[in-house]
Amino acid sequence: MLTQPLAEGVGEGLSKELGKGLSKQLCEDNWQARVAHAFSRAAPRYDALATAQRQIGEGLWITLPASATRIVDIGCGTGYWTQRLAERYPAAQLVGLDIAPGMLEQARQRYGEGIHWQQGDATALPFSERSVDLVFSNLAVQWCRDIGAVMKALYRVLEPGGHAHITTLLPGTLAEVAFAWQRPEALLQTPDQISVAVAIAESGLTINRQTANVEHYYYPDLNAVMASIKGVGAQLARPQAHITRRDIAAAKARYEQLRQSEGLPVSYHCLTLTLEKPQ
């Protein structure tokens, strides 16, 4: 069970901040609702296909502090990392936050109600000010169109001296997929590392550590590539046009040009951050 002050956010913070985010959501072509729908649909099969997400998360995991008392897992999905946080910090108050109700339902089924599962938006975190000392977020904030709003929300809810440990994606992610389909404009547009740094500075947070690297994963064929992307909710950013058999054949042929001995490559350009709210 959650206790004060973190639990206050489920009421007080929700009414103040989620309301602010609602009108913005509508103005952004209902973007968050589309993201929530895509990830809810993917929830039942997410864990079986999230190989890349798991491996990237392990790199974030090793950056975590020895102790924490009030923790939020932003973009908790099916609860894999939230449960691990619960095991690592057994005395902490812990919230798994996700925008997708389908993901939260999977989390509840797998890990029960010992963890508080909360639906919410990373740009309008439903928690009171200075109520969190550790934020964990693995490959979630790239789905927020306003990275500045995310950083300001983190600053608001973190207590002085609190930390946020985050992985996100940079431009160049899934470049092979864009090449194969010849539709680079359709993929999710992510801010570059400089833009992220500016958003962090403007929020008042400081960067204690940042690492940018490229991770490559390999699949036997185009079907497996697309399953790995769509199967974890990562739909194309714009509605897809009708795809013909000729389009598919052409995409397969282009992707084969990139084949390596391990298979067809898919690249993830990752940014790992440790942020702090100054004392």
C-alpha positions as CSV (number, residue, x, y, z in Angstrom):
1,M,0.0,0.0,0.0
2,L,1.2,3.5,-0.8
3,T,1.5,6.0,2.0
4,Q,2.1,9.8,2.2
5,P,3.4,11.7,0.5
6,L,3.6,9.7,-2.8
7,A,0.1,8.5,-2.7
8,E,-1.2,12.1,-2.6
9,G,-0.2,12.4,-6.2
10,V,-2.8,9.9,-7.3
11,G,-5.4,12.5,-6.3
12,E,-3.9,16.0,-6.0
13,G,-1.4,15.7,-8.7
14,L,-3.8,14.0,-11.1
15,S,-6.3,16.8,-10.9
16,K,-3.7,19.5,-11.4
17,E,-1.4,18.0,-14.0
18,L,-3.4,15.4,-15.9
19,G,-6.0,18.1,-16.7
20,K,-3.3,20.3,-18.2
21,G,-2.2,17.4,-20.4
22,L,-5.7,16.7,-21.7
23,S,-6.1,19.7,-23.9
24,K,-2.6,19.4,-25.2
25,Q,-3.3,15.7,-26.1
26,L,-6.3,16.7,-28.2
27,C,-4.3,19.4,-30.0
28,E,-1.6,16.9,-30.9
29,D,-3.8,14.7,-33.1
30,N,-4.7,12.5,-30.1
31,W,-1.1,11.3,-30.1
32,Q,-1.0,9.9,-26.6
33,A,-4.3,8.0,-27.2
34,R,-2.9,6.4,-30.3
35,V,0.3,5.4,-28.4
36,A,-1.8,4.0,-25.5
37,H,-4.0,2.0,-28.0
38,A,-0.9,0.6,-29.8
39,F,0.8,-0.6,-26.6
40,S,-2.4,-1.9,-25.1
41,R,-2.9,-4.1,-28.2
42,A,0.7,-5.3,-28.0
43,A,0.5,-6.0,-24.2
44,P,-0.3,-9.8,-24.4
45,R,2.7,-10.6,-26.5
46,Y,5.0,-7.9,-25.4
47,D,7.4,-9.9,-23.2
48,A,8.0,-12.5,-25.8
49,L,9.2,-9.9,-28.3
50,A,10.9,-7.3,-26.1
51,T,14.4,-8.8,-26.5
52,A,16.0,-5.4,-27.4
53,Q,14.1,-3.5,-24.8
54,R,15.2,-6.0,-22.1
55,Q,18.9,-5.8,-23.1
56,I,18.9,-2.0,-23.2
57,G,17.3,-1.9,-19.8
58,E,20.0,-4.0,-18.3
59,G,22.5,-1.2,-19.1
60,L,20.2,1.2,-17.2
61,W,19.7,-1.1,-14.3
62,I,23.4,-1.1,-13.4
63,T,23.3,2.7,-12.9
64,L,20.8,2.6,-10.1
65,P,21.6,3.8,-6.6
66,A,22.0,1.5,-3.6
67,S,18.9,2.8,-1.8
68,A,15.6,4.6,-2.6
69,T,12.4,5.1,-0.7
70,R,9.8,6.5,-3.2
71,I,10.1,5.1,-6.7
72,V,8.2,5.6,-10.0
73,D,8.8,3.4,-13.0
74,I,7.6,5.5,-16.0
75,G,6.5,3.5,-18.9
76,C,6.3,0.3,-16.8
77,G,4.6,-1.7,-19.5
78,T,3.9,-5.3,-18.3
79,G,5.8,-4.6,-15.0
80,Y,9.0,-6.5,-15.6
81,W,11.3,-3.7,-14.4
82,T,8.8,-2.6,-11.7
83,Q,8.9,-6.1,-10.1
84,R,12.7,-6.1,-10.2
85,L,12.6,-2.7,-8.5
86,A,10.3,-4.1,-5.8
87,E,12.8,-6.9,-5.2
88,R,15.8,-4.6,-5.2
89,Y,14.2,-2.0,-2.9
90,P,11.8,-4.0,-0.7
91,A,11.0,-1.2,1.8
92,A,10.3,1.4,-0.9
93,Q,6.9,2.8,-2.0
94,L,6.7,1.9,-5.7
95,V,4.4,3.0,-8.5
96,G,4.4,1.5,-12.0
97,L,3.1,4.2,-14.3
98,D,2.0,3.6,-17.9
99,I,-0.2,5.4,-20.4
100,A,-1.6,2.1,-21.8
101,P,-4.3,0.4,-19.8
102,G,-3.7,-2.9,-21.5
103,M,-0.1,-2.9,-20.3
104,L,-1.2,-2.2,-16.7
105,E,-3.7,-5.0,-16.9
106,Q,-1.0,-7.4,-17.8
107,A,1.2,-6.1,-15.0
108,R,-1.6,-6.6,-12.5
109,Q,-2.2,-10.1,-13.7
110,R,1.5,-11.0,-13.5
111,Y,2.6,-9.2,-10.3
112,G,-0.6,-8.5,-8.4
113,E,-1.6,-5.5,-6.4
114,G,1.5,-5.4,-4.1
115,I,2.8,-2.7,-6.5
116,H,0.6,0.3,-7.1
117,W,-0.2,0.4,-10.9
118,Q,-1.2,3.8,-12.2
119,Q,-2.3,5.0,-15.6
120,G,-0.7,8.3,-16.5
121,D,1.3,10.5,-18.9
122,A,5.0,11.2,-18.5
123,T,4.4,14.9,-19.5
124,A,1.9,15.4,-16.7
125,L,3.0,13.1,-13.9
126,P,0.1,12.4,-11.5
127,F,2.1,12.9,-8.3
128,S,2.6,15.8,-5.9
129,E,5.7,18.0,-5.8
130,R,8.9,16.7,-4.3
131,S,7.3,13.3,-3.6
132,V,9.7,10.9,-5.5
133,D,13.4,10.2,-4.9
134,L,14.0,7.8,-7.8
135,V,12.6,7.6,-11.3
136,F,13.3,4.6,-13.5
137,S,12.2,4.8,-17.2
138,N,13.4,2.3,-19.8
139,L,12.6,3.2,-23.5
140,A,9.4,5.2,-22.8
141,V,9.9,8.9,-23.1
142,Q,10.7,8.8,-26.8
143,W,7.0,8.3,-27.2
144,C,6.3,11.7,-25.8
145,R,6.3,14.5,-28.4
146,D,7.3,17.2,-25.9
147,I,10.5,16.1,-24.2
148,G,10.7,19.5,-22.4
149,A,7.4,18.8,-20.7
150,V,8.7,15.4,-19.6
151,M,11.8,17.0,-18.0
152,K,9.8,19.7,-16.3
153,A,7.4,17.0,-14.9
154,L,10.4,15.1,-13.5
155,Y,11.8,18.2,-11.9
156,R,8.4,18.9,-10.2
157,V,7.9,15.5,-8.7
158,L,11.6,14.8,-7.7
159,E,12.7,15.8,-4.3
160,P,15.9,17.8,-4.0
161,G,18.7,15.4,-4.5
162,G,16.4,12.9,-6.2
163,H,17.5,11.1,-9.4
164,A,16.0,10.0,-12.7
165,H,17.6,7.1,-14.6
166,I,16.3,7.1,-18.2
167,T,16.9,5.4,-21.5
168,T,15.5,6.9,-24.7
169,L,16.0,6.7,-28.4
170,L,17.9,9.0,-30.7
171,P,17.6,9.7,-34.5
172,G,18.9,6.9,-36.6
173,T,16.9,4.3,-34.7
174,L,15.3,1.7,-37.0
175,A,17.1,3.3,-40.0
176,E,17.3,0.0,-41.8
177,V,13.5,-0.4,-41.6
178,A,13.0,3.1,-43.0
179,F,15.4,2.2,-45.8
180,A,13.7,-1.0,-46.6
181,W,10.2,0.6,-46.8
182,Q,11.5,3.8,-48.4
183,R,9.3,5.8,-46.0
184,P,11.7,7.5,-43.5
185,E,9.1,10.3,-42.8
186,A,6.7,7.7,-41.4
187,L,8.9,6.6,-38.5
188,L,8.8,8.1,-35.0
189,Q,10.7,11.4,-34.9
190,T,12.9,11.6,-31.8
191,P,14.8,14.6,-30.5
192,D,18.6,14.5,-30.9
193,Q,21.0,14.5,-28.0
194,I,21.5,18.3,-28.0
195,S,17.8,18.9,-27.9
196,V,17.4,16.5,-25.0
197,A,20.3,18.3,-23.2
198,V,18.6,21.7,-23.8
199,A,15.3,20.4,-22.4
200,I,17.1,19.0,-19.3
201,A,18.9,22.3,-18.7
202,E,15.7,24.4,-19.1
203,S,13.9,22.1,-16.6
204,G,16.4,22.8,-13.8
205,L,17.7,19.2,-13.7
206,T,21.4,18.4,-14.1
207,I,23.0,15.6,-16.0
208,N,25.2,13.5,-13.8
209,R,25.9,10.9,-16.5
210,Q,25.1,10.4,-20.1
211,T,26.0,7.7,-22.6
212,A,25.0,7.5,-26.3
213,N,25.6,4.2,-28.1
214,V,24.2,2.1,-30.9
215,E,22.8,-1.4,-30.3
216,H,22.3,-3.8,-33.1
217,Y,19.9,-6.7,-33.1
218,Y,19.5,-9.3,-35.9
219,Y,16.5,-11.2,-37.3
220,P,16.1,-14.0,-39.9
221,D,13.8,-12.1,-42.3
222,L,11.6,-9.1,-42.8
223,N,8.6,-10.7,-41.1
224,A,10.6,-11.2,-37.9
225,V,11.9,-7.6,-38.0
226,M,8.4,-6.2,-38.3
227,A,7.1,-8.5,-35.6
228,S,9.8,-7.3,-33.2
229,I,8.7,-3.7,-33.8
230,K,4.9,-4.0,-34.0
231,G,4.8,-6.7,-31.4
232,V,6.1,-4.3,-28.7
233,G,3.7,-1.5,-29.7
234,A,6.1,0.5,-31.8
235,Q,3.8,1.4,-34.6
236,L,4.7,3.8,-37.4
237,A,4.2,7.4,-36.4
238,R,1.8,8.1,-39.2
239,P,-1.1,6.0,-40.5
240,Q,0.2,3.5,-43.0
241,A,-0.9,3.7,-46.6
242,H,-2.2,0.6,-48.3
243,I,0.7,-1.8,-48.7
244,T,0.7,-4.1,-51.7
245,R,2.5,-7.3,-52.4
246,R,4.8,-5.4,-54.7
247,D,5.7,-3.1,-51.8
248,I,6.5,-6.0,-49.5
249,A,8.6,-7.7,-52.2
250,A,10.5,-4.5,-52.8
251,A,11.1,-4.0,-49.0
252,K,12.4,-7.5,-48.7
253,A,14.8,-7.0,-51.6
254,R,16.1,-3.7,-50.2
255,Y,16.5,-5.2,-46.7
256,E,18.5,-8.1,-48.1
257,Q,21.1,-5.6,-49.3
258,L,21.8,-5.0,-45.6
259,R,22.0,-8.6,-44.5
260,Q,24.9,-9.6,-42.4
261,S,26.1,-13.0,-41.3
262,E,24.0,-12.7,-38.1
263,G,20.8,-11.8,-40.1
264,L,18.9,-8.6,-41.0
265,P,20.1,-5.8,-38.7
266,V,17.9,-3.4,-36.7
267,S,19.7,-0.6,-34.9
268,Y,18.7,1.3,-31.8
269,H,20.5,4.6,-31.1
270,C,20.2,4.8,-27.3
271,L,20.8,7.6,-24.8
272,T,21.2,6.6,-21.2
273,L,20.8,9.4,-18.7
274,T,21.3,9.9,-14.9
275,L,19.6,13.2,-13.9
276,E,19.5,14.9,-10.6
277,K,17.4,17.6,-9.1
278,P,19.8,19.9,-7.3
279,Q,19.6,20.3,-3.5
